[in-house]
Amino acid sequence: MESRRVSVGDAELEVDVRGAGEPVVLIQTALTADEFLPLARHPDLGDNYQVVLYHRRGYAGSSPVEGPGSIERDAADCRQLLAALGIERAHVMGVSYSAAVALQLAATSPECVHSLCVIEPPPVHILRADEFFAANRQLLEEHRRLGPALALGRFLGRIVGPDWRRDIEQHVPGGVAQTERDAETFFATDIPALMTWRFAAEDARRISQPVLCVGGTVSGAWFEEELQVVLGWLPQAEQILIPGADHSLALTHARDLAAATNAFLRRHPFVG
């Protein structure tokens, strides 16, 4: 894949486009810039679709960013990126933070989204969402006291485990160094964006496209409960759980995710 920078108004986003066919846009999540790279490279997608993989503001080769961001701005950036690439509509995928961006995009710009795949959206709508927000406030305090490098290590040690560096590097060589370079964006921009996102059932009702909700069987109660909320909002949604996968499933179970995604996209082509 060859990357290039594409203007989206007041910023430029680094984008890779490969393959041919119906476009599939992979919205980059928070923290790990290339978490979707194993999926983008899998032949189930790359051999059958035009795969659009890009970095959001503040990540890798995209324009820098300062201060809090917003889910709405990220969704607008995705819409403008598609327009700049000459793509009228696409299959849209998001994981964790970027699943929120994908939901926002489908609700506010439905003409751009043919189908939607959301992988373990952030648990901001569950009954215990206060626990999630408290954990994020703790992250912000650790970032303030320790700086991005040490706070990053503590965070990934908790959610991935003590071998987080090895696990990331195994699936995305160079990913650890990139994650460390981008950590300030995660703490200063993405966490505040997620904590101020307002999206509810009435917003979800604007989503009429086919939807696939994906989770891992060992991701934990927060993400399991959030998937159930989204499934309750979207009666047309299908669900698939990947055995043995946790919240890092886009990295660790790319083959299973690619197979599930390919099957879903084949059931919902542009024409048919």
N, C-alpha and C positions, 0 to 999 in steps of 0.2 A: 504494500500500500504506500502511496505517495501522499504526504500531507501538504496542505496549502492553507493559507489564511484567507478567510472570507469575511467581508465587512457586514456587520449587523447594526448599522447606525453608528453609535458612539464607541463601538468595540469591534475587534476582529477575533474570530474564533478559528482555531486550528482544526481542520477537518480532513479525514481520510475517506475516500470513496472507492469502493472496489466492486467488481462483479457487474452483472446486468440482470434486468428483470424488474419486477415491482420493487420500489424502494422500501427499505427497512431502516429506520433511523434509531440508533442506540444513543440515548441521552446519558451523558456521563454522570455518575453519581458523585457523592461528596467523598473527599479525602483521597481515594485511590483512583488516579486519573485514568488508568487503563484497565479497570476491573472488567470491562466488556470486551477487551481485546481477544481473549481466548474464544469467546463466542463469535466475534466478528470473523475470526480466522477459520472457524469450523466449516467444513464443506457443506453441511446441511443448509447453512445460510449463504456462504460465499459462492457456492456453485449454482445457486438457484435464484438469488436476489441481488439487487444493487444495495450494498450495505453502506450506510452512512454512519461513521463513527467520529464524534467530535469532542473537543474539550471545552468545557464551560469557561467563563471568565475566571481569571486567577489561576488557571491550571495549565501546566506544561507550556506549549507555545502560544496559547491564547493571550489576549490583552490582560494586563494586570488589573486588579480590582482592590479597592480599599473600602473598609467599613461594611456595615450590614448589607446583605443583598435581599432578594425576595424571590419566592417561588414564582410569582407572577412575572418578574423580569426574566427569569430563566426560561419560562414558557414563551414569552415574547421573543426572546433571542432564538429559540428553536424555530418558531414560525418564520422569522426573518431569514434564518439560515436556509430553510427549505425554499423560500421564495428566491433567494439569491442563487441557489443551485438549480432553479428552474423546475423544482418538484412541487406539483400542485397538491398532492396528497401522498401519504405514506403510512405504512404500518409503523407504529411507534412503540418503543420498549423503554422501560425505566426500572431501575433497581434501587430499593431503599430511598434515599433522598430524591433520586431522579424519577422514581415511581410517582412521587408527589408532583413533580414537574409534568410528567406525562398525563396524569389525571387533570391537572390544571389546563394543559394545552387542549385536551379532548373536550373539556367543558366550555372553554372560551373561544376556541378556534376549531370547531368540529369539522369545518370544510377541509382542514389539513390532515385529518386523522381518519384513515380507513378502518384500521383496527388497532387495538390497544392491548399491550401485555404489561402487566404490573407485577413486579417481583418484590414481595415483602415490603410494602409501603411502610413508612415510619409510623410507629404506634401513637399517633396524636389524637385518635378518636375513640380509643378504648376507655372503659370505665376507670382503669388505673392509669390514665394518661398523666396524672399528676406525678407518678413515679418516674415516668420517662422525662418529663420536663425538669424534675428535680435532678435527675442524673445529668442532664444537659447543663443545668446551672452549675453543678459541681465541675463539669468539664471546663466551663468558662472560667471558674475560679482557679482551677489548676493551671490553665493557660496564663491567667494574670500573674500567678505566683511563680510559676516554674518556667514559663516561656513555651513556645510551640514544640520544641524538640522533646523535652521531658514529658510534657503533657501528652504528646502523641504516643510515646512509648507506653505510658500508663494506660491510655485508652485502648490501644490495640492489644496490649497484654491482657486486658479484661475481656474484650469481645472475641479475639482470635486465639489468644493463649500465649504462653511465654515464647513460643517459636514463631511468632508472627512474621519476623523478618525472613526466616527460611520459607515459610508458607507462601508469602507474597512473591519472593524471588523465584520460587519453583515454577510458578505459573506465569509470571511476568518479569523476566530478567530486566534488572534496572528499576523495577517498580519501587523498591524500598527507598532508593535515593530520590526518586521523583516524588514519592509520598512525603518525604521529609522536606523537600523544597516547597511543596504546596500546602504544608500544614497550616500556615498562617491563614490561608483562604478558608480552610475548613473551620477554624476556630472563630475568626473575626467576621466572616461573611455568611457561611452556610448555616452554622448553628443558629445565629440570630434570625436568619431567613425562615428556618423551619419552625422556630418558636413563635413567630408572628404570623404564620400561615393560617388563613381562615378559609376552610373548605368544609362544607357540610352536605347533608343529604339533598338539599335543594339544588346545590351546585352539581352534584352527581347525577341528578335527574336529567340534566342537559346532555348526558352521555348516552347516545343510542347505538354507538358502534359495537361490533363484536369485541368482547373483552376476555382475556385469559389472565387469571390470577394464579401466580406460582409461589409456592412456599417450600421450605425444607422441613423434614419431619423432626429435626432436632434443633430448630431455631429458637425455641422457647415460647413461652405463653404470650408475651407482648405481640410478637409478629403473627402468631396464630390467631389471636383475637382481632388484630387489625384486618387480616384477610377476611375474617367473618363479617366485620363491619362493611367492608367494601362489597362483598358478595351480597349482603343484605340490601345495599343501595342499588345494585345493578343486577336485576333479575336475569338479564341475558348472559351474565358472566359464567364462564367455565372455570373450573379449578383443577389444578394438578399439584400434587405434593411429590417432591423428589426424595426418595428414601436415603437416609443417612446424611442429608445435606443440612448445613446450618446457614446463618445469615451471609456467609461468604460464598454461597452456592454458584454465583456467576463466575467466580474464579475456579472453585474446586470441582464443580460438576457441570462444566461447560458442555460436555458431550450430551448429557441428559437434557440440559436446558435447550440445546440446539435441536435435539430430536423432538421435544415437546413443542417448541416454537414452530418448527417446520411443519409439523402435523396440523397445528392450529392455523397457520397461514394458508396451507393448502385447502383447508375447509372454508376459508374466507378470502377468496381471490377478488381482485378488482372487478372482474367480469365473471359471472357465473351464478 
